[in-house]
Amino acid sequence: MTKKLDAIDKRILDILQAQGRISNAALSQAINLSPTPCLDRVRRLEREGYIKGYHAVLSPEHLKCAFVTFITVSLDRTTEYVFDSFAKKIAKFDEVVECYMVGGGFDYLLKIRTEDMTEFRRFMGEKLTIMPEVANTQSFFVMEEVKDTHLLQVIKPGLGTLGPN
């Protein structure tokens, strides 16, 4: 059973998502709690699934995958089998960094990263549009990344660092 998050738990999550490599000593000092109870809280948050993992934020430019495209995908049929088949195949494509099943005028929204337009066209022609489940696609090329963050709002605005729940 998961425990309700208190203000200290929320502050821990807020700090860890921005500074995943912070030491327990520095974290405990930042939240004004001694190291042992701080570490106990972090371990509980991990165990209960609030913290899914830790990672490094990589540079797409250095790794030659800075060309971002959003693609809407409409499937030829909307059956459970087709949804499952599409999801299994799309999960294997390295270019796809995000994939969402959505409601509305299309079935899926993809975010892909490639090196350039040539690689985008290769992805479309050799991977996405040859899938039998795909009826049509529409592509939107990112001209400027205005905001890109992995941070979730843990502490509500106006509550300060250790405000009430």
Salt bridges, closest charged atoms under 4 A:
ASP6 OD1 - ARG41 NH1 2.92
ASP9 OD1 - ARG41 NH1 2.70
ASP9 OD1 - ARG44 NH2 2.71
ASP14 OD2 - ARG11 NH1 3.39
GLU48 OE1 - ARG44 NH1 3.40
ASP76 OD2 - ARG77 NH1 2.66
GLU95 OE2 - ARG122 NH2 2.85
GLU95 OE2 - LYS127 NZ 2.94
GLU98 OE2 - LYS111 NZ 3.77
GLU119 OE1 - ARG122 NE 2.80
GLU133 OE2 - LYS89 NZ 2.73
GLU145 OE2 - ARG113 NH2 3.14
ASP148 OD2 - ARG113 NH2 3.99
